[in-house]
Amino acid sequence: MRLAVIGDELAQDCRTVARTAAELRFDAVEIRSMDGTPPHLLSDAQLGAARAALDEHGLANAGFAPPALKTALPATDADLQAAAELLADGCRQAALLGAPHVRIFSFYRDGDPDPVRAARLTAQVLDGLDLPVPLVVENGTRTNTPTLRQLATFLDELGRDDLGILWDPGNTVFSGWDPDPFPADYEAGRERIRHVHVKDPDSTRGYVRLGDGDLDWPAILRRLAEDGYGGFVSLETHWRPGRSLTAAERDEPWGEAFSRGGHPASVACMRRLRDWADELIPAGTES
């Protein structure tokens, strides 16, 4: 497995992000917002600058994270068209970045999760789209698939083999839908996991320093390694010393306000994640 960090959890300046990731021996950066600009509004020039900063420091791109299908369930043809256009442009942006995939969601739920309905609407969004990069579906806190079990149902209904899972067990805990998603929930979708987000929840109250919350990340990383997982584990800190992210910041995680306090918090978590990874795969023995 390879270590990554979501850039705006560190800073809005891509050069600061790349330099910090390289100094801490991370392999890659996952791009979300930068320069105070939401990911789906980034210009081609900004995307080029991010790619150049990563290249300068010998870093890979771990993925692109626009808010695709992170809306209410579409109710009209116009809603479906808007979702398709945002996704298509997100894939175009990802191709410019050299990203291995684009992260999508399963729409916000209204009441209990309805992965079957969400999958049928997603199929309409995807119908006819020629996507230049693969898609991974994240189990989102407020979406129709907060757990891997629900996400497996979503993918089964969608019936497409070209979509993988972005597993975020922190979202599962924070959703309140399953306070203990490892190992049982992991088993429901582990063969489809293509990307992993790392953060540590304190139940449904918020997020804390990696290692201080509800998830046994060393055990999770060990199991991923044992299962031959070769993708990225990407830190999404979501912890800020002295303050908690608001619901709006969690839903729209971008901009200077979101990143405030993120650099020292993320560096502390990156060091801990790096130490755990080194225990699994000692430096100099990576394949």
Secondary structure, DSSP 8 states (H G I E B T S, - for coil): -EEEEEGGGT-S-HHHHHHHHHHTT--EEEE--BTTB-GGG--HHHHHHHHHHHHHTT-EEEEEEEEET-SB---SHHHHHHHHHHHHHHHHHHHHHT-S-EEE---B-SSS--HHHHHHHHHHHHTT---SS-EEEE--TTBS-SSHHHHHHHHHHHT-TTEEEEE-HHHHHHHTS-S--TTHHHHHHGGGEEEEEE-EEETTTEEESTTSSS--HHHHHHHHHHTT--SEEEE----BTTB---HHHHHS--SHHHHTTHHHHHHHHHHHHHHHHHHHS-TT---
